[in-house]
Amino acid sequence: STSNEYKQYPFWLGGMAASMAAICTHPLDVAKVRMQTGPSRSMIKTLFVAIKSDGIIKGAYTGLSASLLRQMTYSLTRFGIYDSIKTLISLQNSSSSSSNPAKKRISSTEMVLAASLAGAIGGFAGNPADVILVRMTGDINYPIHQRKLYRNCFDGLFRMIREEGIESLARGLGPNISRAILMNASQLATYDSFKCTLLNTRFFDEGLYLHFCASSMAGAVATTICSPFDVVKSRIMNTTSKSTTVISVIKESFKNEGIGWIFRGWTPAFIRLGPNTV
């Protein structure tokens, strides 16, 4: 093979990289969930309260096992499905063309559709871990006698199935899948546009700095679009009540908090997106 040939890395490396990123950004996950499901506080105040009450390790890293399980289900599935779909599209395109399949370009529309489908399937696969993550990180918002006190992600999974039935693993599935589709599609759809716009300013050249700036701008758009779905998802997952629905959460949120609820946890959600995207 030539040195210019495109090298495709195994999809599981993406899952491993996402897990490593999750370890670094987990305190932001803790802050995000607690801001979405608890009292209205800033990100710094939320983390300060968590560390003050439980110490640095337990306060900032509670629920880490669930976060890692989520990455090894949601991210691993998403990367695997995305790679498979891209390969199928590339093979289909090359079958109707005499060009080299390895060099056959996939259109932006095809990439967005592939990412959306991969995000949806990944969201489905990672939903149980997401429920556990929300409950473990958001437990502090409840009075002590109402806390679930899961020891780790597996204890949480077994207890949910035993106490609430296996259907509890699908709590918040609708908004979770919607969020996953929008997150993947909006990032891909806007990244190229921002990249071209920045290049046209003549202040940027191809390279890491351009990628960082375009990714950050695309991440800001994706975080904003997904924020309402993310808040609804967290609030549904954090309760055991079967009467809690998407509509009831939205109505209650508007009634008690006005329009501001849709951006609860926006700041940590945006900051954590950087390392996870890279």
C-alpha positions in Angstrom: 0.0 0.0 0.0 1.1 3.6 -0.6 1.8 6.1 2.1 -1.1 8.2 0.9 -3.6 5.4 1.3 -6.4 6.2 3.8 -6.0 4.2 7.0 -9.2 3.2 8.8 -8.8 2.6 12.5 -11.0 0.0 14.4 -14.1 1.6 15.7 -13.5 0.3 19.2 -10.6 2.8 19.5 -13.2 5.5 19.4 -15.0 4.0 22.3 -11.8 3.7 24.3 -10.9 7.3 23.5 -14.4 8.5 24.5 -14.0 6.6 27.8 -10.7 8.4 28.4 -12.3 11.7 27.6 -15.1 10.9 30.0 -12.7 10.4 32.9 -11.3 13.9 32.3 -14.7 15.6 31.8 -16.8 13.7 34.4 -17.0 16.6 36.9 -18.7 18.6 34.1 -21.2 15.8 33.7 -21.9 15.9 37.4 -22.4 19.7 37.2 -24.6 19.4 34.2 -27.0 16.8 35.6 -27.3 18.6 39.0 -28.0 22.0 37.2 -30.7 20.3 35.1 -32.4 18.5 37.9 -31.7 20.5 41.0 -31.7 24.1 42.3 -30.7 26.9 40.0 -27.0 27.5 40.5 -24.0 28.4 38.3 -21.6 25.6 37.2 -18.9 26.8 39.6 -21.3 27.0 42.5 -22.7 23.5 41.7 -19.2 21.9 41.7 -18.3 23.9 44.8 -21.3 22.5 46.7 -20.6 19.0 45.5 -16.9 19.1 46.6 -17.7 20.8 49.9 -20.3 18.1 50.8 -18.6 15.0 49.6 -14.9 15.9 49.0 -13.1 16.2 45.7 -13.1 12.5 44.6 -16.6 11.5 45.6 -18.1 15.0 44.9 -16.7 15.5 41.5 -16.5 11.8 40.4 -19.7 10.3 41.7 -21.3 8.1 39.0 -18.0 7.6 37.1 -18.7 3.9 36.6 -22.0 4.8 34.9 -20.3 7.3 32.7 -17.8 4.7 31.5 -20.5 2.2 30.9 -22.4 4.8 28.8 -19.3 5.5 26.7 -18.7 1.7 26.2 -22.4 1.3 25.0 -23.5 4.6 23.4 -20.1 5.7 21.9 -18.9 2.2 21.0 -22.2 1.4 19.2 -22.3 4.9 17.6 -18.8 4.6 16.2 -19.3 1.0 15.0 -22.6 1.7 13.3 -21.3 4.9 11.7 -18.2 3.1 10.3 -20.4 0.3 8.9 -22.8 2.7 7.3 -20.0 4.7 5.7 -18.4 1.5 4.4 -21.8 0.4 2.9 -22.3 3.8 1.2 -18.8 3.9 -0.1 -19.1 0.4 -1.6 -22.5 1.3 -3.1 -21.1 4.5 -4.6 -18.0 2.7 -6.0 -20.1 -0.1 -7.6 -21.6 2.5 -9.9 -18.3 4.1 -10.6 -15.0 3.0 -11.9 -13.1 5.1 -9.3 -11.1 3.5 -6.5 -13.5 2.6 -3.6 -10.9 3.7 -1.0 -10.9 7.2 -2.5 -14.6 7.5 -3.2 -15.9 10.6 -1.4 -19.1 10.3 0.7 -21.3 13.4 0.3 -22.0 15.7 3.3 -25.7 14.7 3.2 -24.8 11.0 3.4 -22.5 11.7 6.3 -25.2 13.6 8.2 -27.7 10.8 7.6 -25.2 8.1 8.6 -24.3 10.1 11.8 -28.0 10.6 12.6 -28.8 6.9 12.3 -25.7 5.9 14.3 -26.6 8.4 17.0 -30.2 7.0 17.2 -29.0 3.4 17.6 -26.2 4.5 20.0 -28.8 6.4 22.1 -30.9 3.3 22.3 -28.0 1.1 23.3 -26.7 3.6 25.9 -30.0 4.5 27.5 -29.8 2.2 30.5 -26.3 3.5 31.4 -27.6 7.1 30.9 -30.4 6.5 33.4 -28.0 5.2 36.0 -25.6 8.1 35.3 -28.3 10.7 35.8 -29.5 9.1 39.0 -26.1 8.6 40.5 -25.0 12.2 39.8 -28.4 13.7 40.6 -29.0 11.8 43.8 -27.8 14.6 46.0 -30.8 16.8 44.9 -33.1 14.5 46.9 -33.6 14.3 50.7 -31.5 11.6 52.2 -34.4 9.2 52.8 -35.4 9.5 49.1 -32.0 8.9 47.6 -31.3 5.8 45.5 -27.7 5.4 46.7 -26.6 3.0 43.9 -23.1 1.7 44.8 -22.1 1.5 41.1 -23.6 1.2 37.7 -24.2 -2.5 37.9 -25.9 -2.3 41.3 -28.1 0.5 39.8 -29.0 -1.7 36.8 -29.9 -4.7 38.9 -31.9 -2.6 41.4 -33.8 -0.8 38.7 -34.9 -4.1 37.0 -35.8 -5.6 40.4 -37.6 -2.5 41.9 -39.1 -0.9 38.8 -39.2 -3.6 36.1 -37.1 -4.0 33.0 -39.0 -1.2 31.3 -37.3 1.3 33.6 -34.2 0.9 31.5 -36.0 2.8 28.7 -36.9 5.8 30.8 -36.3 9.0 28.8 -35.6 7.0 25.7 -37.5 9.3 23.3 -35.7 12.6 24.2 -32.4 10.7 24.6 -32.6 9.4 21.0 -33.8 12.8 19.7 -30.8 14.4 21.4 -28.4 11.9 20.0 -29.7 12.4 16.5 -29.6 16.2 16.7 -26.2 16.2 18.4 -24.5 14.1 15.7 -26.3 15.7 12.7 -26.0 19.3 13.8 -22.2 19.0 14.6 -21.5 17.4 11.2 -23.8 19.7 9.3 -22.4 22.9 10.7 -18.7 22.0 11.1 -17.9 22.3 7.3 -19.8 25.5 7.0 -17.9 27.1 9.9 -14.6 25.7 8.5 -15.2 27.3 5.1 -16.3 30.6 6.6 -13.2 30.8 8.8 -10.9 29.9 5.8 -12.5 32.7 3.8 -11.6 35.3 6.4 -7.9 34.6 5.5 -7.0 34.6 9.2 -7.0 30.8 9.2 -5.0 28.0 7.5 -5.7 24.3 7.4 -4.5 22.8 10.7 -5.4 22.0 14.3 -6.3 25.6 15.2 -8.8 25.8 12.4 -10.3 22.4 13.4 -10.5 23.5 17.1 -12.3 26.8 16.2 -14.7 25.2 13.8 -15.4 22.3 16.2 -16.1 24.8 19.0 -18.5 26.8 16.9 -20.3 23.6 15.7 -20.3 22.4 19.3 -22.0 25.6 20.5 -24.7 25.2 17.9 -25.2 21.5 18.7 -25.3 22.2 22.5 -27.9 24.9 22.0 -30.1 22.8 19.8 -29.9 19.7 22.0 -30.3 21.5 25.4 -34.1 21.3 25.8 -34.0 17.5 24.9 -31.1 17.0 27.3 -32.9 18.7 30.2 -36.1 16.8 29.6 -34.2 13.5 29.3 -32.4 14.1 32.6 -35.6 15.1 34.5 -37.5 12.0 33.3 -34.6 9.7 34.1 -34.1 11.1 37.5 -37.6 10.2 38.7 -39.2 6.8 39.2 -42.7 8.1 38.7 -44.5 6.4 35.7 -46.7 9.4 35.3 -43.7 11.6 34.3 -43.9 12.2 30.6 -42.2 14.5 28.1 -45.3 16.7 28.0 -45.7 16.9 31.8 -42.0 17.8 32.3 -42.2 20.6 29.6 -45.4 22.0 31.1 -44.1 21.9 34.7 -40.7 23.4 33.6 -42.3 26.3 31.8 -44.7 26.9 34.7 -42.0 27.0 37.4 -39.0 28.4 35.6 -40.2 30.2 32.4 -38.1 29.9 29.2 -34.8 29.6 31.1 -35.1 25.9 31.9 -34.2 24.9 28.3 -30.6 26.1 28.9 -30.1 24.5 32.3 -26.6 22.9 32.3 -25.6 24.5 29.0 -22.2 25.7 30.1 -20.8 22.3 31.3 -22.5 20.6 28.4 -20.6 22.8 26.0 -17.3 22.6 27.7 -17.3 18.8 28.0 -18.2 18.5 24.3 -14.7 19.7 23.3 -12.5 16.8 24.6 -15.2 14.3 23.7 -15.4 15.6 20.1 -11.6 15.7 19.6 
